Amino acid sequence: MSILVVYASTHGHTAEIAARVSEALGDGDLRDVASAHGLELSDYDTVIIGASIHVGQYQKELVEWCERRADVLNAMPSAFFSVCLTAADDSEESREATAAYLADFKARTGWTPRLQATFAGALQYREYDFATRLLMRLLMKHQDRPTDAGRDYDFTDWPAVDEFARSCAALPAGAASV
Ligand SMILES: Cc1cc2nc3c(=O)[nH]c(=O)nc-3n(C[C@H](O)[C@H](O)[C@H](O)COP(=O)(O)O)c2cc1C
């Protein structure tokens, strides 16, 4: 089974999740979206795509990549995973924001993945530049989250990532029936 995993990652955490998914599937073809422009999706049985939220938006390059390929993606086994920090929070406001990111993505791209998942991301203070670190510490203080910029914080449920990978592998082959 030939699986393509394409991701966009600003600070590296979505890249780690994508690598974990790819590895769980027995080494899929793992690509940063920047290196995925020339690929033929028909060369793959299943395509899995992941992106993270920054200031309410997924990475533009990945959104456009999906938008251009929506027809092909809709016609084959495909899955999307979203990475954000609101998913680490169980308040109604955060749940609504998390769901809205996915809904906006599907409306914008015209792609309806057969499988979708949201994973809580990470606070990677050590990866951020000065301004981003300052901004994130202020935001996190406001949200009662960790502000010690001397370390990173991983909120991802890794067993859930493995479970998502297994579900992707079990997607039925061929065109969608709906
Ligand atoms: C500048 C910045 C803005 C962010 N904005 C949001 C946001 O609007 N909503 C959200 O849920 N998470 C937000 N996040 C959290 C990221 O989605 C999270 O850190 C994720 O793990 C980043 O993945 P990446 O390392 O692949 O870029 C933001 C993170 C940063 C650094």
The ligand as an SDF file (V2000), in Angstrom:
LIG
                    3D

 31 33  0  0  0  0  0  0  0  0999 V2000
    2.3130   32.6110   16.7910 C   0  0  0  0  0  0  0  0  0  0  0  0
    1.3950   31.4590   17.1090 C   0  0  0  0  0  0  0  0  0  0  0  0
    0.0310   31.6000   16.9260 C   0  0  0  0  0  0  0  0  0  0  0  0
   -0.8410   30.5390   17.2290 C   0  0  0  0  0  0  0  0  0  0  0  0
   -2.1730   30.7150   17.0420 N   0  0  0  0  0  0  0  0  0  0  0  0
   -3.0210   29.7200   17.3960 C   0  0  0  0  0  0  0  0  0  0  0  0
   -4.4320   29.8870   17.2410 C   0  0  0  0  0  0  0  0  0  0  0  0
   -4.9220   30.9100   16.7590 O   0  0  0  0  0  0  0  0  0  0  0  0
   -5.2320   28.8730   17.6520 N   0  0  0  0  0  0  0  0  0  0  0  0
   -4.7340   27.7020   18.1690 C   0  0  0  0  0  0  0  0  0  0  0  0
   -5.5150   26.8340   18.5400 O   0  0  0  0  0  0  0  0  0  0  0  0
   -3.4000   27.5040   18.2690 N   0  0  0  0  0  0  0  0  0  0  0  0
   -2.5400   28.4670   17.8950 C   0  0  0  0  0  0  0  0  0  0  0  0
   -1.1770   28.2860   18.0120 N   0  0  0  0  0  0  0  0  0  0  0  0
   -0.6720   26.9950   18.5100 C   0  0  0  0  0  0  0  0  0  0  0  0
   -0.1060   26.1010   17.3950 C   0  0  0  0  0  0  0  0  0  0  0  0
   -1.1210   25.6050   16.5590 O   0  0  0  0  0  0  0  0  0  0  0  0
    0.6630   24.9610   18.0530 C   0  0  0  0  0  0  0  0  0  0  0  0
    1.7440   25.5120   18.7540 O   0  0  0  0  0  0  0  0  0  0  0  0
    1.1580   23.9070   17.0750 C   0  0  0  0  0  0  0  0  0  0  0  0
    1.7450   22.8540   17.7990 O   0  0  0  0  0  0  0  0  0  0  0  0
    2.1280   24.4990   16.0730 C   0  0  0  0  0  0  0  0  0  0  0  0
    2.5250   23.5070   15.1880 O   0  0  0  0  0  0  0  0  0  0  0  0
    3.8480   23.6430   14.2840 P   0  0  0  0  0  0  0  0  0  0  0  0
    5.0390   23.4640   15.2120 O   0  0  0  0  0  0  0  0  0  0  0  0
    3.7370   22.5410   13.3210 O   0  0  0  0  0  0  0  0  0  0  0  0
    3.8370   24.9890   13.6570 O   0  0  0  0  0  0  0  0  0  0  0  0
   -0.3090   29.3200   17.7250 C   0  0  0  0  0  0  0  0  0  0  0  0
    1.0780   29.1740   17.8720 C   0  0  0  0  0  0  0  0  0  0  0  0
    1.9240   30.2330   17.5770 C   0  0  0  0  0  0  0  0  0  0  0  0
    3.4040   30.0570   17.7790 C   0  0  0  0  0  0  0  0  0  0  0  0
  1  2  1  0
  2  3  1  0
  2 30  2  0
  3  4  2  0
  4  5  1  0
  4 28  1  0
  5  6  2  0
  6  7  1  0
  6 13  1  0
  7  8  2  0
  7  9  1  0
  9 10  1  0
 10 11  2  0
 10 12  1  0
 12 13  2  0
 13 14  1  0
 14 15  1  0
 14 28  1  0
 15 16  1  0
 16 17  1  0
 16 18  1  0
 18 19  1  0
 18 20  1  0
 20 21  1  0
 20 22  1  0
 22 23  1  0
 23 24  1  0
 24 25  2  0
 24 26  1  0
 24 27  1  0
 28 29  2  0
 29 30  1  0
 30 31  1  0
M  END
$$$$
